[in-house]
Amino acid sequence: MMNIKPQRGFSMIELLVAVLVMGIGVLGITGLQMVSLQNNRGALVRAEAVQLAYDMLDRIRANPAPGVNYGGLNLATPPVAAPNCHANACTAAEMVTFDQTVWKCSLGIWNTNANCAAFRDGVILPLAANQPGLPNGDGQIAVNAGTGIVTITVQWQEANQPNPTTIAIDSQG
C-alpha cells in the first residue's frame, strides 16, 4: 500500500493566478473610482453654473425700475468699469452695470480683468487669492422686449471635452 501525503500550501501557478485576478479587480475598482470623481466634479460645476444663472435672475428681479434693461450682455465680452453700488448710492442704470460686471467677474474667465479687481475685496467678490468661478466660465443675458422673457446663458469648458458646455435659463422678467 502506498502512503500518499496530503499536499500543503499552494503551487506557484495558483498563487500567480490569484494575484492576477486580484490585480484586475483592483484596477477595475480604481477605474470606477476615477469615473465617479470626474462625474462628481462635473455635477459640482454644473450646479455652480445653475446657481450663477439664478444669481443674475435674482439681481434682475431686485432692480425692477422702469426702462431698466439687463439685455445685450454677450459671451466673450469683458466686464465694463462699474461704480461700487455697495459703497455708494446708485441709480437703476448704474445698478445694471454693477450687477452685470460683478456677475461676469464671478463666472471665471474674467477673474484677472482689471475691472474685476476693484470688487475683489472679500465682500462683493472673494479676494484675488480665492478667485472662484467655472473653468473658462462666461455668460450672456438676452431680453426679448416683446415677451419680456429673460434668457441667462452660462458657458464653461469641462475637462477632456472638445466643446464648451452651456446651460440657458429662461424666466419671465
C-alpha positions, 0 to 999 in steps of 0.5 A, spaced: 500 500 500 502 506 498 502 512 503 500 518 499 501 525 503 496 530 503 499 536 499 500 543 503 500 550 501 499 552 494 503 551 487 506 557 484 501 557 478 495 558 483 498 563 487 500 567 480 493 566 478 490 569 484 494 575 484 492 576 477 485 576 478 486 580 484 490 585 480 484 586 475 479 587 480 483 592 483 484 596 477 477 595 475 475 598 482 480 604 481 477 605 474 470 606 477 473 610 482 476 615 477 469 615 473 465 617 479 470 623 481 470 626 474 462 625 474 462 628 481 466 634 479 462 635 473 455 635 477 459 640 482 460 645 476 454 644 473 450 646 479 455 652 480 453 654 473 445 653 475 446 657 481 450 663 477 444 663 472 439 664 478 444 669 481 443 674 475 435 672 475 435 674 482 439 681 481 434 682 475 428 681 479 431 686 485 432 692 480 425 692 477 425 700 475 422 702 469 426 702 462 431 698 466 434 693 461 439 687 463 439 685 455 445 685 450 450 682 455 454 677 450 459 671 451 466 673 450 465 680 452 469 683 458 466 686 464 465 694 463 468 699 469 462 699 474 461 704 480 461 700 487 453 700 488 455 697 495 459 703 497 455 708 494 448 710 492 446 708 485 441 709 480 437 703 476 442 704 470 448 704 474 445 698 478 445 694 471 452 695 470 454 693 477 450 687 477 452 685 470 460 686 471 460 683 478 456 677 475 461 676 469 467 677 474 464 671 478 463 666 472 471 665 471 474 667 465 474 674 467 477 673 474 484 677 472 480 683 468 482 689 471 475 691 472 474 685 476 479 687 481 476 693 484 470 688 487 475 683 489 475 685 496 472 679 500 465 682 500 462 683 493 467 678 490 472 673 494 479 676 494 484 675 488 487 669 492 480 665 492 478 667 485 472 662 484 468 661 478 467 655 472 473 653 468 473 658 462 466 660 465 462 666 461 455 668 460 450 672 456 443 675 458 438 676 452 431 680 453 426 679 448 422 686 449 416 683 446 415 677 451 419 680 456 422 673 457 429 673 460 434 668 457 441 667 462 446 663 458 452 660 462 458 657 458 464 653 461 469 648 458 469 641 462 475 637 462 477 632 456 471 635 452 472 638 445 466 643 446 464 648 451 458 646 455 452 651 456 446 651 460 440 657 458 435 659 463 429 662 461 424 666 466 419 671 465 422 678 467 
